[in-house]
């Protein structure tokens, strides 16, 4: 039977992607509690749908940081797409463009930013890790700007890499021929083997800067004309600090459950963060990721305060199942499910997806 949802594509991809790469994509930190809770938290939420609403015409379109998108779903920054298919990030960029949405390219891409932007027909944002070598970080920011990226997404929840035990058991490293392509010009393109750990964990511990503070948001804004979003927020006070530091957007994220295990599910903390920003008059773009697998999940996230959601693993499943066509299929599935969820919930536009649509059972 042909796949009819993203879980079907996950099953296909699991059979086709080599085990070490699959474990890298699929794993969470330690006991993977947060990984599971990101999904379970969506399932605990109910949709209190409206009836007797004319939903014969619907519009799933919106905008994110002023960029028109066909739906409030954009691709999350995930690393090493060429572990899933030969075209890697190029396939993702083409699929995102065909879906009328934004791609966020990871620093840890197997494909240089210049090539990805050239292949894209829609906006590309660049996710940034800051290295101890600030000149190297500044260099990749300049290249992302010159290539045509339209925003920077600063990841702030990874001063060190979370303990991903599947990767430790596999001694994860990149296969021969693959590298951190965006950092090759800076001399940091190779992920070394590690004798008793994940090679990527060793890469982070050696090269990335664990001393970041809110002042570094100001530093980043001082070296770029691009808007800066801050990704990795799970607390209202940190969201306020990000806004006060000049962030144009905030991504509520726990890194897909891959950093600090037992951190909260993102959909659970989203409404409190949205309320805090609103109460303090901060008009920043609020996005979220973590556990989004269905169109109903998108509707719930929008109702609880998100402008749009980011999807990560499902794109990798699509790439692993059928390359560019598979990634495009993931985005079509989510679009169609979201459109149906809007109709059944009594919303004809994203503006009509309001907080009262989500019902949370009382303990």
KOLTOR-37890 format. One record per residue (C-alpha): x, y, z. Coordinates in pm, whole numbers, plus 50000, padded with zeros to 5 digits. Example, Ala and Ser with C-alpha at 12.3 -4.5 7.8 and 13.67 -1.06 7.14 Angstrom:
512304955050780/513674989450714/
***
This chain:
500005000050000/501225035049921/502075056550225/499165077950344/500765096050640/504195105350772/504345074750996/504115052550687/507085071150541/508945066450869/508525028850839/509785028850480/512755051150562/513755029250856/514185000050616/516245020450368/518535042050584/521635024950730/521265017351101/523935041451225/522355070051030/518845059751135/519855059451501/521395093951460/518185108051314/515795089751546/517495091651882/516845114252176/518995120952479/519515095052754/516195077152830/514425096152549/511675107952783/511395142052620/511485126352275/508365106352364/506675134452553/506905158552259/504515135452078/502415124652376/501725160652474/499995167152142/497915136052187/496695148052528/495185179252371/491675178452226/490145200951960/486835216352068/485565220751714/482945245751601/479935234551394/477555250851148/480355271750999/480595276150622/483935259850548/483365254150178/486335276950108/489485276650317/492885293350301/495885277250471/498265305450373/499995328550618/503285347150648/506355341950865/508655371750923/506895387750629/507525358450394/504285345050240/503955307550289/501305283850160/500855268550506/502165274650859/504675246050829/508355251750754/511295227750752/513345226451070/517145227851062/518365191851079/521885179951013/523425157150752/520625151750499/522935132050271/522805103650524/519215099250401/519635103950025/522375114649782/520875148849701/520535156950071/519765193250144/519295201049775/516295177449772/514895193950084/515265228749938/513455218649620/510665201649815/510185231750042/510035254949744/507495233149567/505365233749884/505515271649900/507335273050230/510645281250399/513665258650445/515965263850743/519435250850659/521605236950937/525165247850999/525795210150998/524645205950640/526385181950406/525835207450127/527245242750114/524795270950175/525535286049833/524425254349654/521285250749865/520105286349805/520825282349434/518595251349425/515775267449623/512705284149477/511575297449815/513195314750113/516125298350289/517065307150646/520385297050801/520625280351141/523765290351326/525945274251590/528545298051727/532075284151735/534825293151979/536565307451674/534365337951626/536015346851297/534865313351162/531315320251279/531405354851128/532705340050805/529805315750769/527325343650851/528825364950573/528565335750332/524945329050426/524125365650365/525975366350034/524265334349921/520855349949974/519635335850306/516895357650451/517205351350827/519525336151084/518295311151343/520635309951644/520465277151835/520985283852206/520215250352374/523425232052281/526455244952475/527445208252464/525805179852278/523185160252470/524075124552564/522585104752277/523285069252381/522475053152046/525205074651889/527645065452166/527055028352108/527515033251733/530545056451775/528755079251530/530845096651266/530175108150912/530885083250633/533795089850402/532965117050152/530595136250381/531525166550589/530175197150765/530275214450430/529515249750552/532545249150780/535065234250537/536325268950432/536885276950800/538825244750862/536115228151073/534485205050823/535555171050955/533705151951227/536455131151388/536055095651514/535845092951893/537285063752085/534545062052349/531805086052240/529955100451946/532205118351702/529675146751685/529755150552064/533535153752043/533145179451763/530815200551978/532985198152288/536095208252096/534825235251863/531525250951971/531405278852227/529765268952559/530205303952700/527375320952509/525305347152690/522485370352588/525135395852495/526085373452205/522705379952043/523725416552027/527105406351883/525415385551615/523015413751528/525985437251499/527615416651222/524555410251005/521665428750850/519525397250863/516825392351125/517915369051405/515655342851559/516555324751880/515855287251884/515795265052191/513525283652435/511275265152684/510845292052957/508815324452948/511625344153117/514125332852853/511645342252580/511425377152730/515215379352745/515445369452380/512915396052282/514715422252490/517995412452322/516465421451987/515455387651850/513025390351561/511605356351643/511665328551898/511495291251833/510055272052126/512135240552101/513845213752309/515965202552014/513655173751935/514345157952274/518045154852187/519615177752447/518435177752811/516255147552873/513105153553083/512905189452961/509265198852897/507335191052583/507235222152368/503475222952308/503005223052688/505105254352742/504055272652425/500925290152560/502695303452869/505485317452652/502975333152412/501115349152703/504315362952858/505425379152533/501985394152479/501745407152835/505055425452794/504155439552454/506765420352256/505705415851895/508135388851788/507425359451560/506715328851774/507425294651622/507655259951770/508905225151692/508925190951854/506565162151788/504615177051496/503385147651290/499795156051190/497775184951053/495865185351380/499185191951558/499695222651341/496225235251428/496835229951802/500155248451791/498615278151612/495715279051858/498175280152148/500165309252010/502545298151736/502735316251405/503985284251239/505595250951323/508885235551218/509095198951113/512385180251126/512375142351144/509415137950904/511425155350631/514295131250692/511845102150670/510635115250338/514195118650209/515025083550323/511885068650172/511995085649831/514425114749816/513045148049702/509685132449611/509415118149961/510175151450130/507635168349904/505105141449995/505585148550366/504785185250312/501755177050097/500455153050361/500785179150635/499175205750419/496205183650331/495745171950689/495935207650817/493385219250559/491015191350665/491565199051034/490655235450970/487455225250795/486405200851066/487275225651343/485255253651185/488115276451077/488385290150723/491635309550771/494585306651006/493375338451179/490295319251292/492415293151474/492005306951825/492855294552175/489285282952245/489665255051987/492055235852214/490745218152521/493075203652782/491685177553020/491955187753385/493995164353605/
***
